[in-house]
Amino acid sequence: MAKIKQTKMRLELDLAHQWKETIVSIYYDSTDRNTQQYGRPIPEERFYIVLPRVVADALGYDKVRAKDQGEVMVRFKAAIESYKCLETEVNRVIAYKFDLTPNPKNTLYDDHGYRIVLSVTAYEETVMTAGDGAKRYSYEQIDSDINIGREWTRSDGDRKNNQVPYNDKNYAFFLWIKTNMKHLIDKLLEIERPEKLIETIHAGRLLPLGNPD
């Protein structure tokens, strides 16, 4: 793979910022002398352009290819226009993942332990409806105080199942979870030493998470 040309274009994918310019790169798919030896096909159309993520998610393919630079640019522009013909809707959502499970039992010990995975991410969700009514989805992470960890960004057109609308009530709920989980973890770390644990127990300082209200 070699980048052979770059150009700035106004793709007008963001209606709020139609003046914004995007750098479009043309690549050449080079192959080494061992390609045929290992049974890997040599592509006939070696010039390609990678599509913007939202376009790739909508159309179902991530790049356009051609035999020369002129034709690959023509196909790129056609893909952008095909995307613009789709009916689109943009929403703000909160995607989440909760996973609290005992670890598989270790044959050397009697204890199981627990594994906790907590991920919360705010996204801008773009829903694209094709002429046949089929819907495809694309997600871009947005900055938010509720973000914990990192959810997957590429969806390959699929909808994130574990999601809720990004509104005030849902925001407050997930911010409460993030704040109190951090508080609980900090407290548990404080009592990691035996003397601190005994001191906490004798003082009657429990570790409740509290109430979101």
Phi, psi and omega in degrees: 000132179218133177277121186248345182200144174228144177213150177266134181223147172266100183279339178057042177275333178257107185297334180282343181221063184292342180281346186297134179262143180241137176279120179253126183248137173259129181247155174244125183274090180278156179228152179266176186289347181267003184301309181292326181299321181266010174077016177273128183292142174273120184293138177286324181257095189271341178274133180211158176232131178280130181283150171304148187305313184297326178288316179299316179297325182286318186271340177090009173216151191257356179205160173247146183233156175198173182274345179214168185295320181298314183290324180293326176291323177298317180291326177297312180297325178294321178295319178297318179293323177298320178296317182295337179281349178283149174280125184239152177218136182244128179231156171257128185225163174243117176261141185218159176214120176245128179216104178238104184222148173295141175290153175304142184296130177278127184294343182271345184225165180269338184276153180263314188077173180226149176243126181242123175238119180229119181225128178226128183219134176270135183227156163261116184260124175254122179255124182243128182248120179281175182298332180273004178090353180291138181253139174230152189233146175224146185230136173235125180292140177241154180290134178200149178292344183273349185298127176232122181069207181214120174280166177292146181261309177290133180243352183055033175089353181274155179272140175287121185286316182273084181212155176223160178298149177273091177232178186299317183292316180292323176300313181298322181296311183287330175293323177298316179299312183298313183297314185283330174295319177296320179298317180296316180297317179299319180293320179295323178294327179296325184261020179296327178279138184306318183296325178289324178296312179299318180299318181293317180296314181295327180278352180071025179272099180277175184237059180286153176277343180088197184235133182297339179277000000 
